[in-house]
Amino acid sequence: MESGDILTCCTLCPRQCKADRTKSKGFCGEGKNIRIAAYKLHMWEEPVISGQNGSGAVFFSGCVLRCVFCQNHEISTEKKGYVITVQRLSEIFLELQSKGAHNINLVNPTHFVPQIISALDLVKDKLDIPIVYNSGGYERVETLERLKNYVDIFLPDIKYFDSALAVKYSNAPDYFNYAMSAVKKMAEITGKPVIENGVLKKGTVIRHLVLPNCRHDSIEIVRRIGKAFKSDDILLSLMSQYMPVYKAKSIKELNRRISTFEYESVVQEASMYGFDGFIQERSSAVEEYVPKFYDRPKE
């Protein structure tokens, strides 16, 4: 993997900022060095991801999005995290596997794809659990192509259909077009979902977080997914865990939890397409589910 080449004129994400990340930082806020803010057995993903033992999550610092309601804002935009080497990342993968993780869960990995691939190359003969690519959905197909033969499970968001919402809440022009192209490529790479003993081994799980005052946008997203995929092509996860955090606390229309009516409207629409997947308990919208992040390796 020519990580040095792509990082000298970075076009990994739809921003295509072309920053020389070997000398400075890109739109994502990151340079050439891998930065993470935590790695742990994570129990709060979808049941087929977390299973009984937990998902082996690695939380990467920086982000290609600017979501005003980001629960992980400490690391996405506020620079919390610490530098590790490619070698150390590969060791973390093995440590998580040794602790019984059902998979390696790469959380917010887009801007570190070349380095992650290099780390996976170092331990590919020792890792025997699936690799999960867990992202905000704002992806370039060209970057996803690099992940063939590396990623077994994709766990993307589709956050918005309306471009105005995408710009207002995530500063992401043309978000839906990029996200829909991305999830189609992801499903092509993984094939249909395969679940063994209640745990996903390969496949694509499309997530959507229902936002307050945005139920019509959510319903349109579900319709578009319903038209794009057969019922057994993907799994669909509808999330009700929205909480007004970070900048959303000062945005009037976002400064509340979603209502039962809003969520059930989206669930009802999704039921028309026959997708297997996950409906989230309303009790999931609590701050205890937000991970703790670190500025240095945890002892």
N, C-alpha and C positions, 0 to 999 in steps of 0.2 A: 504493500500500500504506500503510494507516494504522498504521505502525509505532509512532508515539507512543501511539495509543489502546490497543493491545494491551499495550504495555509498562507502562502505568500501573496495570494490574491483570492481571498476567501469568497466562495460562492456556494457554500454548503446549504444555506437556508434561502428562502424566497427573498430576503433582503438583498442578497448578492452585493454586499457592501464593498467587496473587493479589497478589504483591508489586508495589509501585510501583517498577519498575526504572529509572525516570527519576530517582529520588531515592536508591534503595538497591539491594540485591542480592536476587535470588531464591534459591530452593533450589539452583539451578545454580551459584551463586557469582558470577554476573555481573550487571552493570547494563545501561545502555543502550549503552555503548560496545563496539564489536567488539574482542575480544582474540584474537590468534592466537599460536602458539608456533613455527610454522615453515611455510614453503611451499617445495615442491620437486618435481622429477620423482621419482616414487616407483615403485620396481620390484617391490615385494613384495605387490601385490594379486594377485587371480586373473589368469591369463594373458590373459583377454579384456578385462581392465581395464587392466593395465599394458602389454600389447603389447610391441613392440620398443623404443619410445622412453620409456615410462614414463607414469604417470598424474600429472596436475598437481594434487597434493594440497595442500590448505590445512588445517592442523590448528588447530581452534578450541579455546580454553581454556574451562574450566568443563565441567560435565556434569550431566545430569538423573539419572544413576545413581550408585551408590556401590559399584562392584564391588571386592571385596577382592583380586582377582587382576589388577587393571587394569595392563596393560603401560605405559599412558600416564598413570600416576598423577601424574607431575610436573605435567601440565597439567590433568588432569580434576579433581583435588581439592587439589593443592598450589600452585596459583595461578601457576605459571610461564606466562609469556606477556607480550605487550605490546599496547598499544592502537593501533588503526589506524582511519582514517575509512572511511566507505562508499566515497568516491572512491578511496582507496588500495586497497581490496579489489577494486574493479573494474579497477584498473590491474594488480594482481597476476594476475587472470584472464587479461588480455591478454598479460602477460609469459610466463606458463606456456604459453599457446597458441603464442607466438612461438618458444619453445624446443622445440617439436615434441610437446608433450603430446597424448596421444590423447583426453583429456577433462579437465574440471575436476572434481576429486574433493573434495567438501565433507565433511571428516572431523569427525564429532560436531557437526553444525550445528543441532540442534533448537532450542536456546535463542536462536539468532541468525537464525531464519528471516525475520523482517521486514526486517532489515538486509541480508541476503543478496539478497533479492528486489529491494531498492532498488539494490544494486550491479549485479545482473544487468540491471536496466532501463537502467542507464547505458551498457552495452556490448552490448546484445542485437543490434544491427546489425553488430557487429564480431566477435562470437564465432561460430565455425562448427564447434565441437566439442561433444560431448555434455556435459551436466551430470550428475554423479553425486552422489546424496545417500546418504552413508555413515554409518549410525547404529546405535545399540544396540538398535533395535527398540521401545523404550519411547516410543511416539508416540500422539498423538491424531489421529483421522481428520480432525477439523476443521482441524488445522494442515497436514496433508498436502494437503487440498483447496486450500490457498493456493498449492501448488506446481505445480498444473496449468499447462501451457504454459511451465514453467520447467525442470523436471527431466525428463531423458530416461531415466536409469538409477537405480534404487533398489538399494542394497546394505545391507540390514538384517540384524541378528542376530535369531535366536530363541534366547535363552539358556537358558530354563527352561520346563518344563511345570508342575512342582510349585511351588505358591505358597510353601511353606515354604522351599525352596531359594532362590527369588527374594528372599525377605525376608532370609534369613540371609546370602546372599553379595552381594546388590546393593541391599538395602533398597528393594525395588520391589514393593509389594503389587499383587496381581492382574496381575502382569507378563504372563503368557501370554495372557490375554484381550485386553489392549491390543496385544501384539505380533501376534497372529493377525489381529485386526481391521485392524491397520496394514498387514500384508503383503498382505492381500486388496485393500485400497484402492490400495496401490502397484502391484500387478499390473493392476488396473483402469485406473490412470492411464497406465501405460507400454504396455500390451498385451503380446503375446508377444515373447520375445527376438528381436532381429535382429542377426546377426553378419556383418560384412563384412571380408574379408581378415584373419580371425582376431581382430578387435576388435569388442566389443559396441557397438552404436550406440543401442539402446534395449532396455528390458526390466528385469526384476527378478531379482536374484540373492539368494537366501536363504542366509545363513551360519549355521552352528552350530559352536561350539567345544566339543569333547568334553572334559569335566572328569573328573578322577580320582574314582572311586567313584560316578559319576553315569550309568553307561551305560544303566540302565533308563529314566532320565529322558530321555536322548538318543534312545533307541529310540522312546519315546512321542511325542516331538516329530516325529520322522521320519514316524511313522504318521499323525499329525494333518495334517502337510503333504501326505502322500500322499492323504488323504481330501479335502483342501480344494482341490487343484489337479490339473488334467490334466497329463500328463507334459511337454507342450510349453508350459505356461503360464509356467513359471519355470525358472531354473537353480538347482541346489542345490550348495552348497559346504560340505563337511565338513572341519573344520579339526582338525589334531592338534598345533598349535603351542603348546598350553598349557605354561606354565612357572610354578613357584611364585615369584611376585614380590610385592612390596608386602606387604600384610597376610596373604596366603595362606601366607607362610613360617611363620607362627606358628599356623596352623590345621592340625591333625594330618592330617585326611583330604585336605587340598589340597596338602600339602607334598611332592609328588612329581610327576613327569611321568606322563602316562597310559600304560597298557600297550598292547602290540600287540593283545592280546585285547580290551580295552575298545574300541579304535578300530575294529578289524575287525568287531566285533559290530554297531556302528552302520552301518558301510559295507554290511554284508550286508543289514541291514534296508532301507537306502535302495535297494539294487539291485532290490528287489521292485517298485518303483514306476516305474521306467523314466525317471527324470529325467536329462537331460543335466546335467553339472556338473563338479565338481572334487574330487579326492581328494588330500589334501595329503601330501607326503613327511614322514616322521617327522623328517627332518633340519631341518625348518622351526622346530623348538622350540629356537632358539638366540637369544641376546640381541643378536646383530649385526643382527637384523631390526627391532629397536626403534629408531624414529627418534631423532635428537638434537634437543632442543628448546632454545628461546632465550628470554631475558628482554628482549631488544632486537633490532631488525632486524639480520640478519646482513649484514656488510659484503661 
